């Protein structure tokens, strides 16, 4: 049993190392468009739709991004839709594109099978930095563990 676990772990590590993460091209981050501690003004109060999560070992393309939204209000509050749940919280923008998202409160409705509601909320709380590229917002997770992709609602 133990050798099977070790073999499975080794296989997963090989797969993870062998896959190249599908992430935006690595370029130096541009200087902040807004002053230190400010969210990019072009996204303030705008509904942003979660379109993808890219990690070193998986990619989730959100099939119904209108069910997973994020809105940053001027006072640093967050309004979130996570499929069949609603959530709220706060966000703090620190210098050099760093971000701190406080603990999120949410409803606890049972979403349909295949929902990414809980994963979306968990990953949002883990976000540590952000950047903007081609009019889209990206929230980076710690230790290069993934990137949440957002686009403006149309």
N, C-alpha and C positions, 0 to 999 in steps of 0.2 A: 504494500500500500504506500509506504514511504517513498520507494523508488519511483512509483507512478507519479506521485506528487512532484518529486524533483524533476522528472522528465517533462511533465506538463509545464512546470515553472520555467525550465530551460527553453522549451519550445516557445512559450509566450514572450520571453525576453528576446529570443532571436527574431521573432516576428516584429516585435516593437522596434528593435534596433534596425531591422532591415527596411522598414517603411519610412519613407521621407514624409514628414508632416506637410499637409497641404495648407500652407499659410501664405499670407501676403508676402511678396518679395521682401527679403531682408534689406532694409535701407536704414540709415540713421534716422531717428525720429526727428521731424522738423521742430523748430522752436515752437512753443505753445502759441496758438493763435490768440488766446486770451491771457490775461495776466495770471501770475501764480495764484492758485487757489480758486480759479474760475473755470467753469465748464465752457466749452466752445459755444459762443452765443448762438451760432446757427442751429444748435440742437435744443436750446433752452425752451421748454414748453411744447416741444414737438414730439408727437408719438413716433417712437422708434420700434420697428418690428424685428424680432430675433429671427435671423435667417439661417444661421448655422453655428455649430460648435465643432471646432477642429482641434483634436488632441494628437499626440504622437501615435496613438493606437486606434483612433476611430474618427469618423466624420459623421455628424448628424446634420442632415439637411432638413430644416423644419418645413414640413409639408403645408402647414397652415399658419404662416407667420402672423396673421392678424389675430391669432389666439394667444400670442406671446408678445406682449408689448411692454415698453418702458417709457416713462415720461419723467424727465427731470424738471422740477419746478424751480422758479427763481429763488425760493427760500431754502433750497437744498433738500427738499422732500422728494420722495419717489412715489409715483403711482405706477403700479404694475398689474398686468393681467397675465396670469399663468394658466392658460387653457380655461378650465372651469372655475378657477380660483382668482381671487383678487388679493393683492398684497400692497403693503406700504412700508416705508422705511425712510432712511435718510442717507445722504451721500455727501462726502466731503472731498473736495478737490485740493490736493496738496501740490506743492511745486513740482515741476519737471514731469508732468503727466501722470503723477501718482494719484490714486483714488482709494478712498476708504468707504465701503458700504456697510452701514450698521446692520445689526440683526433685523431681519425682515419679519413683520407680522403678516399673517395671511389667513384667509378662510381655509377650511379643511374639507372641502367637498370632494367626493370620490369621482375623479375624472374617468372618462372611458379608457378602456385598454389601449395601450400605445401612446398615452399622454406623456409628455415630457415636463409636466408641471413641477414636480418636486426637483428634478434635475436642474431645470432652469433656475429655480430659486436658490438652490444650493450653489450653483456655479456663480450666480450674481454676487452672492455674499463673499465669495473667494476672490473676486476681481481685485487686482492690485495696481494696474496701470491702464491707460487708455491711449488710443491714437486715432486720428482721422485720416482716411485716405480715400480719394475719389468720391468724396461726399458721403462716405459710410463711416460709422463708428465701430471701433473694435475695442473690446475689453479683454485684456490679457490676464490669464490666471497665473498664480505663482509658480516659480521654478520651471517656466516654459512648459507647463502642463496643459495648456490649451488656450484657445481664443474664442470668445463669443463674438459673432458678427451681427451687426444691426444695420438696417436701412430705414430711411424715412418711409412713413406710411404714405401711400399715394392717394 
